[in-house]
Amino acid sequence: MKRILLVLLAAAALDAAAQAPISGLSARQRYPWNGLVDVSLTLADGAWRYDLSLAATNAATGEALPVATVYPRGGAAGDALRFSPGEVHLVWDAGTDVPESVISNVSFTVSAAPVAEPPIYVIVDLSGGTNAASYPVTKLTATPAGGFNTDEYKTTKLALRRIEPGTFTMGSPAGEIGRSDGWEDQHQVTISKAFYIGLFELTQKQWELVMGNKPSSYAGDARPVERVSYNDLRGSSAGAGWPASDEVDATSFFGRLRARTSYRWDLPTEAQWEYACRAGTTTALNSGKDLSDTIVDSNMAEVGRYDGNHNDGKGEWSEHVIVGSYAPNAWGLYDMHGNVFEWCLDKSQSSLGTGVATDPKGAASGSFRVSRGGSWASFARDCRSASRNTSVGPSVAYGDLGFRPSMVLPGDE
C-alpha cells in the first residue's frame, strides 16, 4: 500500500527574482493513508497572471523530493499552473511522486513567476495588397484613440480581439422563442485556449487586398464580403481535412494569410463562434435581451441587419450594410447577429448532444459545413446566438454568406 506521512510544511520560500507576492501559504495531507496534499496560497495583485512551480525537500535529510504531479484543485495532472491574482488551491499527488515512503517533515518551496499581459487586440495591415511578401502585425493592450469602428479598420487594417478561455452553456433553453428543438440542446462547453477573432465580418476591401478579386453580389468596400465558399477560405485539398487536420491550401484565403503573417489563421469552430457571440450572456441575443417575436423583433433590430429592419436608413433595402452599423456585444464584436451568415470550421451534425465537452470540433465525417448568425435576409429567430445553419455545402457561395477570421498566437496553442 502506498503511504506517505507529511507534517505541515516547515518553510515556504519565494522566488526573489520573480518578486511574487505570495501569502497565506499552507499545505496539508488529506489523510495519513492518502498521498494527496492540498496546497493553498494567495497571489496579490501585481501581474496579469503567475506561473507557479513547487518544490519539496525531506527536511530531515535535505533530499529533494520529486514534485511532478501537481494540478489545480478540481483539475487533472498536466493542467497548467497559471493563475490570476487571488486565492489558489492546488493538489500535489505525493503518493504518485514519492511512493512507498514515510516522511515526517517536508519543506515546501513555491515560486511564482509573473506573466506579462498578452495583447487584447491584434492588428494586421493589409494595405500592401496581393504583392506584399508579408503583412505588418501590431499588438495592442488597449483600444486606440478613436476606437475601431472607423473606415481604416474596415478596409486596409484587420482588427481581432482576444477571447480568453472559459466555460459556457452552448445551445438554447427549452422556452426560448424561436428555438429549433433537437438542434440546440443545451450543454456545458469549455474553451480551453485563448484565441483571437475579428471585431467585424471580413469586408470586401480586406478580401480584395488578400485575394485580388471582388466576388460579392452587393458591392461596398466596408460591407461584408459574400459569395465566398468554405473552399475559397480553406481550400478543397488539404483544407478539406478538418477535423483530422487543420492544414489549409496555400492558395486559399487562410493559406495566403498564414504565409504573410506566420500565424495560424482559420475559421472559428462552432463552439468558439457561439462563445464569442454570447460574450457571457445566456439570452437569445448578445445584448442580454430575448426575442418577443420570431419574425420581426425590436431587440433584434438593435444588434444587426435582418429581414425586419431593411427600412432603418442604415443601408440599401434588402441587402447587408457596412459592418459595425449596429451595437456590438460586451467584447466589442459587431454583427454577430444578422448582416451575413458566417462560416464555421465544423462539419455539420444535427444535434450537439447534452454532454459536457471541451474544445469540440464538430462531426468527424460528412460533407456539409456549418454557418452561424443569420443574415440580412433572415427572420429574427434565425439570428439568435444559438441558431444553427447546418446544411451548407463547402463549395456553395451565397449573397448572404460571409465569414469572420480567427487565429491563435504562439504561446496560446
HUPEDA-V953187 format. One record per residue. RES is the residue in one small letter. NEAR is the number of other ideal C-beta (glycine too) atoms within 12 Angstrom. Layout:
# HUPEDA-V953187
res = <RES RES>
near = <NEAR NEAR>
This chain:
# HUPEDA-V953187
res = <m k r i l l v l l a a a a l d a a a q a p i s g l s a r q r y p w n g l v d v s l t l a d g a w r y d l s l a a t n a a t g e a l p v a t v y p r g g a a g d a l r f s p g e v h l v w d a g t d v p e s v i s n v s f t v s a a p v a e p p i y v i v d l s g g t n a a s y p v t k l t a t p a g g f n t d e y k t t k l a l r r i e p g t f t m g s p a g e i g r s d g w e d q h q v t i s k a f y i g l f e l t q k q w e l v m g n k p s s y a g d a r p v e r v s y n d l r g s s a g a g w p a s d e v d a t s f f g r l r a r t s y r w d l p t e a q w e y a c r a g t t t a l n s g k d l s d t i v d s n m a e v g r y d g n h n d g k g e w s e h v i v g s y a p n a w g l y d m h g n v f e w c l d k s q s s l g t g v a t d p k g a a s g s f r v s r g g s w a s f a r d c r s a s r n t s v g p s v a y g d l g f r p s m v l p g d e>
near = <12 19 19 33 25 38 21 22 32 21 18 28 22 26 22 13 10 22 17 34 24 37 21 18 33 23 34 25 31 21 15 20 14 22 30 28 40 30 41 29 34 23 37 22 15 21 25 22 28 34 25 39 28 39 28 37 26 26 22 15 14 12 17 19 34 22 31 20 27 36 28 24 23 12 22 15 18 13 21 24 33 30 33 24 23 20 20 37 27 38 33 42 31 40 29 24 29 30 18 14 24 23 32 18 23 39 30 42 30 40 27 38 26 27 23 14 18 27 24 26 32 39 30 38 25 37 21 18 22 21 14 21 13 18 31 19 27 19 26 26 17 14 21 20 8 10 19 31 25 21 21 25 38 37 30 27 33 46 44 42 40 33 43 27 26 25 21 32 29 41 37 34 22 15 13 28 27 36 26 24 17 18 27 34 26 29 25 22 33 22 32 27 29 33 38 41 45 48 43 46 51 50 46 34 34 44 40 27 33 41 28 17 18 23 26 34 26 31 23 28 24 35 40 52 50 39 27 45 30 41 28 36 46 39 29 21 17 21 34 29 21 33 24 15 17 26 21 34 24 18 24 32 42 41 29 33 39 32 23 29 34 17 29 26 41 40 46 41 39 46 41 42 46 44 44 46 46 38 32 23 29 24 30 38 43 41 32 19 26 29 37 20 20 25 20 23 34 20 31 46 31 28 41 49 47 48 32 32 34 23 14 23 12 27 29 20 17 21 29 49 35 33 46 36 34 36 28 30 34 21 28 30 48 42 48 50 54 53 51 47 46 54 49 46 43 37 31 30 26 21 21 35 21 17 15 17 27 23 28 33 29 33 26 14 16 21 18 25 40 42 44 49 50 43 39 45 28 38 26 37 34 37 50 47 49 48 42 42 37 29 19 31 24 35 22 24 27 32 26 39 44 47 47 48 50 44 36 33 26 17 19 24 14>
